[in-house]
């Protein structure tokens, strides 16, 4: 059931259809006004026939904001989404970039002492961003942290997130088979793997069951539609039929029934979602909620530079390209001049790949890195540096991860509130109709 426990009155429904005051951190609103805004969104979702997402003991509107690094979804965006009664997600990677004091302490470091100091700064930054998100959320929704299984500090990021009291830990870019053990002292924190097919779900559930835990939810991410790192073995597999929602969702639900766990693990569909109609369709297939990344990355509350948002929002379908990341995974991004040049040089760079003496950034962000480790079939660029440049708005040298779908408001940058009202109620804000057409 959604936030309101009784059927909405006609007055409440009309109120839910009115424009709400922005929950953007730039604007100051009272706790009562923020709660009223979240309640209006819950009523709007119910009026649209959507079912709620029940997670970590809360009834939420069925929208999850995906984690986006480096620094794209930090405490500001995650808190604003959670304040709407949804799930806001902080990306854990290299958050020191949002904290000038931590960058001043670590940006210049090289050599043996650099790794420990940079990792400590990033853990400090992660704690700050969790606290920031929780303050913005004001007890509404859930604040999650996304940790890539492929990062070298995966275990420390998970443990620190749990210690900081995050509501949920989301793990993708690899199978988090050890997550129940890392979280054994935090039974009330939701644990959510990101997977792409029924086989992966079966593997994780069976392994976790032996450890006495089930996933609190599973994100089913479609690699043909999502952005960033993708859940397929290689680029050629992105269009495999097994990833389509009308295949994978029924298959996973059938497995749950056969395993005797039907109704215990919500499924969250990720990739290609841009409207209320998409959510209705996915819920009809058995999903409990949806996850979006790019649509939230181009909101006002997103923690990235305005130029980052402009690049994503103005990209056309023909501007989106698939390639192999330095993490060895398929990835999707905007073909900027930098990425275009890299892709032209990639065959030559891969041919001459060799083991380097150290990581370019000195802190080994990835457990396995194509550039550092000389893997000739993987990407040959520094992903932390490239994603960091993008987050900071450097269009000439940044890597701009983006999903394949169209955006609800075209090239416009609008508040999280507007996006939520569009997704939950099909309410197009004034001035946005033409852009979304």
Secondary structure by P-SEA (a helix, b strand, c coil): cccccccccaaaaaaaacccccccccccccaaaaaaaaaaaaaaaaaabbbbbbccccccccbbbbbbccccccaaaaaaaaaacbbbbbbccccccccaaaaaacccccccccaaaaaaaaaaaaaaaaaaaaaaaccccbbbbbbbccccaaaaaaaaaaaacccbbbbcccccccccccccccccbbbbbbbccaaaaaaaaaaaaaacccccbbbbcccccccccccccccccccccccccccaaaaaaaaaaaacccccbbbbbbcccccaaaaaaaaaaccccccccccccccccccccaaaaaaaaacccccbbbbbccccccccccccaaaaaaaaaaaaaaaaccccccccccccccccccccccccccccccaaaaaaaaaaccccbbbbbbcccccccccccccaaaaaaaaaccccccccccccc
